Amino acid sequence: MSDTTRGIVHLAVYDTYADWETGHTTAHLAQRGYEIRTVALSAGTTVTTMGGVRIQPDLALADLDPADSSLLILTGAHLWDAGDSLAPFAAKARAFLEAGVPVAAICGATAGLAREGLLDGRTHTSAAPYYLAQTGYEGGEGYVEADAVTDGDLITAGPTEPVAFAREVFARLDTYKPDVLDAWYRLFHDSDASAFPVLAAAAETGDA
């Protein structure tokens, strides 16, 4: 890791990966000095996203050690609800949380975590309460109707909230100062033009 790298963020990739759900998160983390590395079940197999984009993963899931990571991101995919092929990613999320390393899950990935039992006893959100209820999990009392939720080291969000998801990640990693993060969210979520000068000033002075 170079002196200019703030850390490594691992992005889980698999077939039917929902392209739009993590774009804000990874793009802005990369701009802020994080190295983004993709992780798949097998590093030698090309992954095809829902949008038809082909990704050659950086490493295999079995080789991913939480000690080498700042964050694990799990995005939505049809495969989360089509069997248990992605269950190893949920198991890896358990290892991350047990090691005190944050996990951020959006859309169908929240159902995978629910099946793994990781939402039981934690405040969380997803697409809708009934969606998670179908997993048979026991954490329904912790469900919150919110764009995105952070409970300690776990971040969850529904499929329509990629910007709120990114905001929670940035807050957890202290990527931006609070006033800059607020401006970032107002610009990208609310199209609030008054937020742009705040971001521009922070970029110019390096005081983000």
Buried (B, 14 or more C-beta within 10 A) or exposed (E): EEEEEBBBBBBBBBBBBBEBBBEBBBEBBEEEEBBBBBBBBEBEEEBBBBEEEEBEBBBBBEEBEBEBBBBBBBBBBEBBBEEEEBEBBBEBBBBBBEEEBBBBBBBBBBBBBBBBBBBBEBBBBBBEEEBBBEBEBEBBEBBBEBBBBBBEBBBBBBBBBBBBBBBBBBBBBEBBEEEBBBBBBBBBBEEEEEBEEBBEEBEEEEEB
